[in-house]
Amino acid sequence: MIPSHPNLRVRPATLTDLACLVSFNAALAWETEGRHLDTTTLQAGTQALFDDPQRGFYLVAERHVPTPTVVGQLMITYEWSDWRNGTFWWIQSVYVHPDWRRQHVFRQLYDHVFEMTQDKPHIAGIRLYVEQANKTAQLVYTHLGFTQAQYHIFEHDGMRPSRIL
């Protein structure tokens, strides 16, 4: 097991983290898809998890020395599986500040998620999706024990063009 970074702690995000989460999500959209997102929509969508915890939650990795600073995030959303009579936790919105990449920040976030599922028998598994071209992330996920599923993801992106700048 890779040791955790001594200056990081993982914790549930709070509303005081909202501006940071929105900023990280905007950076994520730009870095992975070249999209500029509408900030008002993004902020409302990020806050929606705090307003309705049945949708999911955010975790943040926070540097606590010398001052608390969020350096990474991930979001968990839920998918019910009738086949398994359980819930899959989907990891989404993974972002690590560029200054903190390759320092096992995602690993600490993931380990925290994994530990959270261990005493919950209704959790059927943990899933995530990754851009096909993001080979670095795919290697990280494989190293953590994820396997490529037999499914392809299809979508009908219902976003109106005015929502994407």
WOLINFEN-V792317 format. One line per field, one symbol per residue. ss: DSSP state (H for helix, E for strand, - for the rest). A space follows every 50 residues. Layout:
ss: ???
This chain:
ss: -------EEEEE--HHHHHHHHHHHHHHHHHHH---E-HHHHHHHHHHHH H-HHHEEEEEEEE-----EEEEEEEEEEEEE----EEEEEEEEEEE-HHH ----HHHHHHHHHHHHH-----EEEEEE------HHHHHHHHH------- ----------HHHE-
